[in-house]
Amino acid sequence: MKNKIVILLASALALPFTLAAQTAAPSATNTPPKLLPPPSYFTGVVSLGVTFTRGNSRTTTATADVNATHKTNTYELLLGADASYGRSDSVVNNESIDGHGQYNRLATYRFYWGVKVDALADGVAGIDYRLTLAPMVGYYFIKTTNNSLAGEVGPAVVLQKLGNAVDHAYATLRAGERYEHKFSATAKLWQSLEIYPQVDYFKNYYVNGEIGIEAAFNKRWALRTYLDDTYYHIPAVGRQKNDAKLVSALAYKF
C-alpha cells in the first residue's frame, strides 16, 4: 500500500514536467493574450462549516477558512488561513490552525520565482508548531481563462516542535503543483499537492494535498466541498501517519 501511495504521488508531481516538455515549442496557441489592467483589490472566499450529531454519540466539528488572491501583470499574492475544532463525546479529536502566504514574481508570462511561508499548529497530530520557508521557481504549463496548472520546485527550511521533543530545524526540498478548472461562471474544481523530503534523510517527509469543488448559488454565495489530506512518513510519537479532513461549507465570495 505504501509503495502505491509513493507511486501515485510521484506520478502527480511528474505531471507538470511532462507537460512542460510537450509545451516547450512555441506556437500560436501559446501566445499570451493581451492583458487588461489588473484589479487593485483582493478577491477570495470565506467559508464556514459546522456538523453536529446527537444521540448515541455527541460530536461537534467546526471548520473555517479564508483565501485571498491579488494578481497583476507582474506579480501574484496568495494568502490563506484555516482552522478546525472537533469533539466527540467530550474528547477533542480535531484541533488545528494553519496560515500561509505565497508571493510569485512573474519573469515571463509563464515563468515565475517566489517564496512561500507556512505556519501550522495541530494539537491532535502532536505538532506544537511548524514553520516553513520555501523559496521557489515555478512555471505555468496551462494558463488560460478557465484552466491553470503550475509546477513549483525549490529548497525549504522547516522549524518545528513535535510533542515533548525539543525544537528542530532542518533543510528540505519542495516540489508542488496547483491546478484549477472552471466548468462555468458558477462551478469550479481545484487541486494541489506538495511534498517536503528532508535533504539529509529522505525517509523523513510529509505530503500535503487538497482537492475540492465549488458550486455558486449567486454572485456572492456558494457551497464548497473539499478534501484535505496530510501524510507524515515519520509522525509525532504515538500519532497516526495520515490525517484526512472532508469538509462541506457555506462560502461567501468577495
C-alpha positions as CSV (number, residue, x, y, z in Angstrom):
1,M,0.0,0.0,0.0
2,K,2.8,2.4,0.9
3,N,4.5,1.7,-2.4
4,K,1.3,2.5,-4.3
5,I,1.0,5.8,-2.4
6,V,4.5,6.8,-3.3
7,I,4.0,5.9,-6.9
8,L,0.8,7.9,-7.1
9,L,2.4,10.9,-5.5
10,A,5.4,10.7,-7.8
11,S,3.2,10.5,-10.9
12,A,1.2,13.5,-9.8
13,L,4.3,15.6,-9.2
14,A,5.8,14.5,-12.5
15,L,2.7,15.6,-14.4
16,P,3.7,19.3,-14.8
17,F,7.2,18.4,-16.0
18,T,5.8,16.0,-18.6
19,L,3.5,18.8,-19.8
20,A,6.4,21.2,-19.9
21,A,8.2,19.0,-22.5
22,Q,5.1,18.9,-24.6
23,T,4.6,22.7,-24.5
24,A,8.3,23.7,-24.8
25,A,8.0,24.6,-28.5
26,P,6.3,27.9,-29.2
27,S,3.1,28.0,-31.1
28,A,0.3,30.4,-32.0
29,T,-1.9,28.8,-29.4
30,N,0.5,29.5,-26.6
31,T,0.7,33.2,-27.4
32,P,-0.1,35.2,-24.3
33,P,-3.4,37.1,-24.5
34,K,-3.4,40.8,-24.2
35,L,-4.0,41.5,-20.5
36,L,-6.3,44.1,-19.2
37,P,-5.3,46.5,-16.4
38,P,-5.1,44.4,-13.2
39,P,-7.6,45.0,-10.3
40,S,-6.3,46.9,-7.3
41,Y,-8.0,44.7,-4.8
42,F,-8.1,41.1,-3.4
43,T,-10.6,38.5,-4.5
44,G,-11.3,35.5,-2.4
45,V,-13.7,33.4,-0.3
46,V,-14.6,32.9,3.3
47,S,-16.2,29.6,4.2
48,L,-17.7,28.1,7.4
49,G,-18.8,24.5,8.1
50,V,-20.4,23.1,11.2
51,T,-21.5,19.5,11.9
52,F,-23.4,18.3,15.0
53,T,-24.5,14.7,15.9
54,R,-26.6,13.9,18.9
55,G,-28.0,10.5,20.1
56,N,-25.7,7.5,20.6
57,S,-22.8,9.9,20.3
58,R,-22.3,13.6,20.7
59,T,-19.9,15.2,18.2
60,T,-19.3,18.7,17.1
61,T,-17.0,19.7,14.3
62,A,-16.4,23.3,13.1
63,T,-14.2,24.5,10.2
64,A,-13.4,27.9,8.9
65,D,-11.1,29.1,6.2
66,V,-10.3,32.2,4.2
67,N,-8.4,32.5,0.9
68,A,-7.5,35.7,-0.9
69,T,-5.7,36.4,-4.2
70,H,-4.2,39.5,-5.7
71,K,-2.9,39.2,-9.3
72,T,-1.3,41.8,-11.6
73,N,0.6,41.5,-14.8
74,T,3.9,41.3,-12.8
75,Y,3.2,39.5,-9.6
76,E,0.8,37.3,-7.7
77,L,0.0,37.3,-4.0
78,L,-1.8,34.3,-2.5
79,L,-2.9,34.3,1.2
80,G,-4.9,31.9,3.2
81,A,-5.7,30.6,6.7
82,D,-7.9,27.8,8.1
83,A,-8.9,26.4,11.5
84,S,-10.8,23.4,12.7
85,Y,-12.0,22.1,16.0
86,G,-13.9,18.9,16.8
87,R,-15.1,17.0,19.9
88,S,-16.5,13.5,20.2
89,D,-18.1,12.6,23.5
90,S,-16.2,15.3,25.3
91,V,-12.9,14.2,23.7
92,V,-11.1,16.6,21.4
93,N,-10.5,14.9,18.0
94,N,-9.7,17.8,15.8
95,E,-7.7,21.0,16.7
96,S,-5.6,22.8,14.2
97,I,-4.8,26.2,12.8
98,D,-2.8,27.0,9.7
99,G,-1.8,30.1,7.8
100,H,0.1,30.5,4.6
101,G,1.3,33.2,2.2
102,Q,2.9,33.0,-1.3
103,Y,4.5,35.7,-3.4
104,N,5.1,35.0,-7.1
105,R,7.1,37.4,-9.3
106,L,6.3,36.8,-13.0
107,A,9.6,36.8,-15.0
108,T,7.6,36.0,-18.2
109,Y,4.0,35.1,-19.0
110,R,4.6,31.6,-17.7
111,F,7.8,31.5,-15.6
112,Y,8.0,33.0,-12.1
113,W,10.0,32.9,-9.0
114,G,8.8,33.5,-5.4
115,V,8.6,32.4,-1.8
116,K,6.0,30.5,0.3
117,V,5.6,30.7,4.1
118,D,3.6,28.3,6.1
119,A,2.7,28.2,9.9
120,L,0.9,25.3,11.4
121,A,-0.2,24.1,14.9
122,D,-2.1,20.8,15.3
123,G,-2.7,19.5,18.8
124,V,-4.2,16.2,17.8
125,A,-1.3,15.4,15.4
126,G,1.2,16.4,18.1
127,I,2.6,19.4,16.2
128,D,3.1,22.2,18.7
129,Y,4.2,24.4,15.8
130,R,5.8,24.1,12.3
131,L,7.2,27.0,10.4
132,T,8.2,26.5,6.7
133,L,10.1,29.0,4.5
134,A,10.3,27.8,0.8
135,P,11.8,29.9,-2.0
136,M,10.9,28.5,-5.4
137,V,10.9,28.7,-9.2
138,G,7.6,27.9,-11.0
139,Y,6.1,27.5,-14.4
140,Y,2.5,27.7,-15.7
141,F,2.1,24.7,-18.0
142,I,-1.5,25.8,-18.6
143,K,-2.6,29.4,-18.2
144,T,-6.0,30.2,-19.8
145,T,-9.2,31.9,-18.6
146,N,-10.7,28.6,-17.4
147,N,-7.7,26.4,-16.7
148,S,-4.4,26.8,-14.9
149,L,-1.7,24.3,-14.0
150,A,1.5,25.4,-12.3
151,G,4.5,23.4,-11.1
152,E,7.0,24.6,-8.4
153,V,10.4,23.4,-7.1
154,G,12.9,24.7,-4.7
155,P,14.6,24.3,-1.3
156,A,12.9,24.9,2.1
157,V,13.7,25.3,5.8
158,V,11.5,23.7,8.4
159,L,11.4,24.7,12.1
160,Q,9.1,22.6,14.2
161,K,8.4,21.1,17.6
162,L,6.6,17.7,17.9
163,G,5.0,16.8,21.2
164,N,7.6,16.9,24.0
165,A,10.5,16.9,21.7
166,V,12.9,19.9,21.5
167,D,12.8,22.5,18.7
168,H,14.2,21.0,15.5
169,A,15.2,22.8,12.3
170,Y,16.2,21.0,9.1
171,A,16.5,21.6,5.4
172,T,14.2,20.0,2.9
173,L,13.3,20.1,-0.8
174,R,9.9,21.1,-2.0
175,A,8.0,20.1,-5.1
176,G,4.4,21.0,-5.7
177,E,1.7,21.7,-8.3
178,R,-1.6,23.6,-8.4
179,Y,-4.5,23.1,-10.7
180,E,-7.8,24.9,-11.2
181,H,-10.6,24.3,-13.8
182,K,-13.7,26.5,-14.2
183,F,-16.6,24.5,-15.6
184,S,-18.7,27.6,-15.8
185,A,-19.2,31.0,-14.2
186,T,-20.7,29.2,-11.2
187,A,-18.7,26.0,-10.8
188,K,-15.1,25.1,-10.5
189,L,-12.6,22.4,-9.4
190,W,-9.3,22.9,-7.7
191,Q,-6.5,20.6,-6.6
192,S,-3.0,20.9,-5.1
193,L,-0.2,18.6,-4.0
194,E,3.2,19.3,-2.4
195,I,5.9,17.1,-0.9
196,Y,8.7,18.1,1.6
197,P,11.6,15.5,1.9
198,Q,14.4,16.2,4.4
199,V,17.6,16.8,2.5
200,D,19.9,14.6,4.6
201,Y,17.2,12.0,5.5
202,F,14.7,11.4,2.7
203,K,12.6,9.0,4.8
204,N,11.5,12.0,6.9
205,Y,9.0,13.7,4.6
206,Y,5.4,14.9,4.6
207,V,2.9,15.5,1.9
208,N,0.0,18.0,1.7
209,G,-2.8,17.5,-0.7
210,E,-6.2,19.1,-1.4
211,I,-9.0,18.6,-3.9
212,G,-12.3,20.5,-3.9
213,I,-15.3,21.6,-5.9
214,E,-17.4,24.8,-5.6
215,A,-21.0,25.5,-6.9
216,A,-22.3,29.0,-6.6
217,F,-25.9,30.0,-5.8
218,N,-25.4,33.5,-7.0
219,K,-22.6,36.1,-7.3
220,R,-21.7,36.0,-3.6
221,W,-22.7,32.7,-2.1
222,A,-21.6,29.2,-2.9
223,L,-21.3,25.7,-1.5
224,R,-17.8,24.2,-1.3
225,T,-16.8,20.6,-0.6
226,Y,-13.1,19.7,-0.3
227,L,-10.8,17.0,1.0
228,D,-7.6,18.0,2.8
229,D,-5.0,15.2,3.4
230,T,-1.6,15.3,5.1
231,Y,0.7,12.3,5.3
232,Y,3.6,12.2,7.7
233,H,6.0,9.4,7.0
234,I,7.6,9.9,10.5
235,P,4.8,11.3,12.7
236,A,5.0,12.5,16.3
237,V,5.3,9.7,18.8
238,G,2.0,7.9,19.3
239,R,0.3,9.5,16.3
240,Q,-1.0,8.2,13.0
241,K,0.8,8.9,9.8
242,N,-2.3,10.1,7.8
243,D,-4.7,13.0,8.6
244,A,-7.7,13.5,6.3
245,K,-10.5,16.0,6.6
246,L,-13.6,16.2,4.4
247,V,-15.4,19.5,4.6
248,S,-18.7,20.8,3.2
249,A,-19.1,24.5,3.9
250,L,-21.1,27.6,3.0
251,A,-18.9,30.2,1.4
252,Y,-19.0,33.9,0.8
253,K,-17.0,35.3,-2.1
254,F,-15.6,38.8,-2.2
